[in-house]
Amino acid sequence: MQNQEEPLIKDFKSAIIISPPIELSIQIQQYRKKYDKAFVRWMPHINLIFPFVKINDFNSVYDLLRKELSDFPAFKLVFKEVSFFQHGNNYVVWLKPETPEDPTIINRLQAKLESLLPGFNELSNKSPAGFQPHLTLGQFNGKKEAEQKIASIQADLQPIEFEVSEIFMINRNGDVPFSIENTIRLSRKL
């Protein structure tokens, strides 16, 4: 990592995320393809840290995060509920991540990452409620349209369940889509 006097530089072309396995993303992607303006740029994801660091700092930060998160437990995540929030003039429709065994674990994981990356706290400062984990499905112009889409998606949604046993450091170069650069494995459940 850079020496103590040189702070890490934030980059909006990198992030740390949770992403469902590709084989479970088909249902998510059908909605994102229709409604999410960032469909091509981003894979289905929950941001944990965004913005993140410049690509040249990935290796040193990866070593730190891998070591510090090696005992953080893997956990079950379920998507079965659709919701929305207002963001500027748009309404963002999203999947609510539920962690039935430990309802606070995603927030604790995100807080641990923030503690390891001082100053990288944009996501916990975005709203008065703090960090709000979500997987974006799309953006809509009005509350009524968002509510109609939620009702439609919710009626068709089959629950998606998987174990989060790893998180991903992603980056993009120029206008190309994000790709996974590093995988940080979490501790397996006993």
Beta strands, then each sheet from edge to edge (+ up, - down):
strand 1: 10-11
strand 2: 14-18
strand 3: 46-49
strand 4: 52-53
strand 5: 75-87
strand 6: 90-98
strand 7: 135-140
strand 8: 160-164
strand 9: 166-171
strand 10: 179-185
sheet 1: 1+ 4-
sheet 2: 3+ 2- 9+ 10-
sheet 3: 7+ 6- 5+ 8-
end
